[in-house]
Amino acid sequence: MKRNLRENTGVQLLLKRYRTLFQISENLNYYSRADFKIAEKKFLKFALMEGTTKIYLEA
């Protein structure tokens, strides 16, 4: 049975948004590649569990 690709679209959009919030120059320059992935994963988990990050993108 095929899985519907639109099933988790909301979660995927949230992950994409939170990733862009985390990938700022301060974090990119601070972490090594391996540490960046670990920190990003922890940030994404925190942001999804809390529902807010208090970090806003400036347009």
VEXDREN-2710 file (C-alpha; in Angstrom, 1 decimal):
% VEXDREN-2710
k/r/px/py/pz
1/MET/0.0/0.0/0.0
2/LYS/1.4/3.4/-1.0
3/ARG/1.8/6.1/1.5
4/ASN/0.2/9.5/0.8
5/LEU/2.9/12.1/0.3
6/ARG/0.7/14.9/1.5
7/GLU/0.1/13.1/4.8
8/ASN/2.9/14.9/6.7
9/THR/3.1/18.1/4.7
10/GLY/2.5/20.3/7.7
11/VAL/5.3/18.8/9.7
12/GLN/7.6/18.9/6.8
13/LEU/6.9/22.6/6.3
14/LEU/7.5/23.3/10.0
15/LEU/10.8/21.4/9.8
16/LYS/11.9/23.4/6.8
17/ARG/11.0/26.6/8.5
18/TYR/12.8/25.7/11.7
19/ARG/15.9/24.6/9.8
20/THR/16.1/28.0/8.1
21/LEU/15.8/29.6/11.5
22/PHE/18.7/27.6/12.8
23/GLN/21.0/27.9/9.8
24/ILE/22.2/31.4/10.5
25/SER/25.8/32.5/10.1
26/GLU/26.5/32.4/13.8
27/ASN/25.6/28.7/14.0
28/LEU/27.3/27.8/10.8
29/ASN/30.5/29.3/11.8
30/TYR/30.4/28.1/15.4
31/TYR/29.7/24.4/15.0
32/SER/31.8/21.7/13.2
33/ARG/29.8/19.8/10.6
34/ALA/29.1/16.8/12.9
35/ASP/28.2/19.1/15.9
36/PHE/26.0/21.2/13.7
37/LYS/23.9/18.2/12.8
38/ILE/23.5/17.2/16.4
39/ALA/22.7/20.8/17.5
40/GLU/20.2/21.2/14.6
41/LYS/18.5/17.9/15.5
42/LYS/18.1/19.1/19.2
43/PHE/16.8/22.5/18.1
44/LEU/14.3/20.9/15.8
45/LYS/13.1/18.6/18.5
46/PHE/12.8/21.4/20.9
47/ALA/11.0/23.7/18.4
48/LEU/8.5/20.9/17.5
49/MET/7.8/20.0/21.1
50/GLU/7.4/23.6/22.4
51/GLY/5.5/24.8/19.3
52/THR/7.4/28.1/19.3
53/THR/11.0/29.2/19.2
54/LYS/10.7/33.0/19.9
55/ILE/13.0/33.5/17.0
56/TYR/11.4/35.2/14.0
57/LEU/12.7/35.6/10.5
58/GLU/13.1/39.2/9.4
59/ALA/11.7/39.7/5.9
END
